Amino acid sequence: MARFVVGVMGGGEGTSRETCRQAYSLGSMVAGEGWILLNGGRSAGVMEASARGAREAGGLTVGILPGTSAAGASPYVDIAIPTGMGDARNYINVLSSSAVVVLPGGAGTLSEAALALKNGKTVITLGFTLPEVLEKYREQGFVVHASSPEEALQALKGLARKLSQE
């Protein structure tokens, strides 16, 4: 079975210190489980904080970058994948993830959550509220709300167990 890949999505520039703290903590916990952390790869906000947390805990990090080079990649990304696709890389982010955790962000984060749900991926929200139009996915069990990185980790553990049995 392929390794469990956790996509951590959220805002870049202008992200709050608390959101970055949660992203760092989540990244550290993901690494502690031996999972791979995947994000948008840039040196900003949730991307930088989650990659830093995972890297400093000895984990492997993958960054899916919008441009045609690794310029602007977080120094905490082990594997930088330039796509030249701009925001269209969001599709790669979610399809390459076993599960997606979304922290506060903007339209890009919302698009990643929606694409993940549309493709049957579980989305764990951590401080990020999805619009009502996506409520049917929560009712179907594809959206899990977490109030802390620790709760997000517990949801990820349950999902990892479930996927390993399939």
C-alpha positions as CSV (number, residue, x, y, z in Angstrom):
1,M,0.0,0.0,0.0
2,A,1.2,3.5,-0.8
3,R,2.1,5.7,2.2
4,F,-0.6,7.9,3.7
5,V,-0.3,11.5,2.4
6,V,-1.9,14.3,4.3
7,G,-2.6,17.4,2.3
8,V,-2.5,20.5,4.5
9,M,-4.2,23.5,2.8
10,G,-4.7,27.0,4.0
11,G,-3.8,30.7,3.5
12,G,-0.5,32.1,2.4
13,E,0.3,35.8,3.0
14,G,-1.6,37.4,5.9
15,T,-2.3,34.2,7.8
16,S,-2.7,34.6,11.5
17,R,0.0,33.5,14.0
18,E,-2.6,31.2,15.7
19,T,-3.3,29.5,12.3
20,C,0.4,29.1,11.6
21,R,0.9,27.7,15.1
22,Q,-1.8,25.1,14.4
23,A,-0.4,24.3,11.0
24,Y,3.1,23.8,12.6
25,S,1.7,21.5,15.3
26,L,-0.3,19.5,12.7
27,G,2.8,19.1,10.5
28,S,4.8,17.8,13.4
29,M,2.1,15.3,14.3
30,V,1.8,14.1,10.7
31,A,5.5,13.5,10.6
32,G,5.3,11.7,14.0
33,E,2.9,9.2,12.4
34,G,5.4,8.5,9.6
35,W,3.0,10.1,7.0
36,I,4.0,12.4,4.2
37,L,2.9,16.0,4.3
38,L,1.9,17.6,1.0
39,N,1.0,21.3,0.5
40,G,1.2,24.2,-1.9
41,G,4.9,24.4,-1.3
42,R,5.3,28.1,-1.0
43,S,7.3,30.0,1.7
44,A,4.2,31.6,3.2
45,G,1.5,31.0,5.8
46,V,0.1,27.5,6.4
47,M,2.4,26.0,3.7
48,E,5.6,27.2,5.4
49,A,4.4,26.5,8.9
50,S,3.1,22.9,8.2
51,A,6.2,22.0,6.2
52,R,8.4,23.4,8.9
53,G,6.6,21.4,11.6
54,A,6.9,18.2,9.6
55,R,10.5,18.7,8.7
56,E,11.6,19.6,12.2
57,A,9.9,16.4,13.4
58,G,11.8,14.3,10.9
59,G,9.1,14.0,8.3
60,L,9.0,14.1,4.5
61,T,7.4,17.1,2.9
62,V,6.2,17.6,-0.7
63,G,5.3,21.0,-2.2
64,I,3.2,21.3,-5.4
65,L,4.2,24.7,-6.7
66,P,2.3,27.0,-9.0
67,G,5.2,28.2,-11.1
68,T,7.7,26.6,-13.5
69,S,10.6,26.5,-11.1
70,A,11.2,25.8,-7.4
71,A,11.8,29.5,-6.8
72,G,9.7,30.6,-3.9
73,A,9.5,27.1,-2.4
74,S,9.6,26.8,1.3
75,P,13.1,25.8,2.6
76,Y,11.2,23.1,4.5
77,V,9.9,21.4,1.4
78,D,11.9,18.2,0.6
79,I,10.4,17.5,-2.7
80,A,9.4,20.6,-4.7
81,I,7.2,19.9,-7.8
82,P,6.9,22.9,-10.1
83,T,3.8,22.6,-12.2
84,G,3.5,25.8,-14.3
85,M,-0.2,25.4,-13.6
86,G,-0.9,28.3,-11.2
87,D,-4.1,27.7,-9.2
88,A,-4.9,24.6,-11.3
89,R,-2.3,22.9,-9.2
90,N,-4.9,22.7,-6.5
91,Y,-6.3,19.6,-8.3
92,I,-2.9,17.9,-8.0
93,N,-2.7,18.9,-4.4
94,V,-6.0,17.1,-3.5
95,L,-5.7,14.1,-5.9
96,S,-2.3,13.3,-4.5
97,S,-3.5,13.4,-0.9
98,S,-5.1,10.5,1.0
99,A,-7.0,13.1,3.1
100,V,-7.0,16.9,3.2
101,V,-6.9,19.2,6.2
102,V,-8.0,22.8,5.6
103,L,-7.1,25.6,7.8
104,P,-8.2,29.3,7.4
105,G,-7.5,30.6,3.9
106,G,-9.3,32.2,1.0
107,A,-10.7,31.2,-2.3
108,G,-7.8,28.9,-3.1
109,T,-8.3,26.9,0.1
110,L,-12.0,26.7,-0.6
111,S,-11.3,25.4,-4.1
112,E,-9.0,22.7,-2.7
113,A,-11.7,21.6,-0.2
114,A,-14.4,21.5,-2.9
115,L,-12.2,19.6,-5.4
116,A,-11.3,17.1,-2.7
117,L,-14.9,16.5,-1.8
118,K,-15.9,16.3,-5.5
119,N,-13.3,13.6,-5.8
120,G,-14.4,11.5,-2.8
121,K,-11.6,12.7,-0.4
122,T,-12.3,13.3,3.2
123,V,-11.8,16.9,4.3
124,I,-11.0,17.8,7.9
125,T,-11.7,21.4,8.7
126,L,-9.6,23.1,11.4
127,G,-10.8,26.6,12.0
128,F,-12.2,26.9,8.5
129,T,-15.9,26.8,7.8
130,L,-17.2,25.4,4.5
131,P,-20.1,27.0,2.8
132,E,-23.6,25.5,3.2
133,V,-23.6,24.3,-0.4
134,L,-21.1,21.6,0.7
135,E,-23.2,20.5,3.7
136,K,-24.3,17.3,1.9
137,Y,-20.7,16.1,2.0
138,R,-20.7,16.5,5.8
139,E,-24.0,14.5,6.0
140,Q,-22.3,11.8,3.9
141,G,-19.3,11.7,6.3
142,F,-16.8,13.3,4.0
143,V,-16.3,16.5,6.1
144,V,-15.0,16.2,9.7
145,H,-14.7,19.3,11.9
146,A,-11.8,19.4,14.3
147,S,-11.3,22.1,16.9
148,S,-7.6,21.4,17.4
149,P,-4.6,19.8,15.6
150,E,-5.0,16.9,18.1
151,E,-8.6,16.3,17.0
152,A,-7.5,16.6,13.3
153,L,-4.9,13.9,14.0
154,Q,-7.4,11.6,15.6
155,A,-9.6,11.9,12.5
156,L,-6.7,11.3,10.2
157,K,-5.7,8.1,12.2
158,G,-9.3,6.8,11.8
159,L,-9.2,7.5,8.1
160,A,-5.7,5.9,7.7
161,R,-7.0,2.7,9.5
162,K,-10.0,2.6,7.2
163,L,-8.0,3.1,4.0
164,S,-5.5,0.4,5.0
165,Q,-8.4,-2.1,5.3
166,E,-9.7,-1.4,1.8
